[in-house]
Amino acid sequence: MLKYLTPIILLTISNVFMTFAWYGHLRFKNKALFLVILVSWLIAFFEYCFQVPANRIGYGTYNAVQLKTIQEVITLVVFSVFSVLYLKENFRWNYLIGFVFIILAVFFIFRK
């Protein structure tokens, strides 16, 4: 069970860092661009510290396409929570419909 969960946990942590690196600066539009780029790079370093081991550990338990699919689903979930809680944006019904289609894609990718 741990071999299935470890990559998912590491990818989730990685995606939290990635989301802050890519979108966290949107609340700080008054800061200089070079500064937010530098801070984003520093945050992204920690993203890679979790993402690379997640893929290395997960490869073999999952194939590359499955790992990428897991990562994309985690990204959407983390970003949805981030956009609502951190950016104070609304979660709309059409986003949910789009996610349903992505879940269908996951079903077909993991189908034997």
C-alpha positions, 0 to 999 in steps of 0.5 A: 500500500505504501508503494502506491501512496508514497508517490501520490503524497510526494506529488501532492506536496510538490504541487502545493509548492508548484502552485505557490511558485506559479500563482502565489505572486498574483496577490502581490502585483505591486512587487517588482517582477524580478523579485517575484521571479526570484521568490518563485524560483526559490519555491520551485526548488522545493517543488522539485525536491518532492516531484523528482523523488515522487516520479522516481519512486512511483515509476515501476508501480505506475507507468509514466502516463499513469504518473503524469495523469496522477500529477495532473489530477493532483494539480487540478485539486490543489489549484482549485483549493488554492484559487478559492482559499488563497486567491478568493476566486469562485469555483464555478459549475463549468469547472466541475463539469470539466473535472468530470471529463478529466476523471473519465480520462483517468478511468480510461488511462488506468483501465487494463 
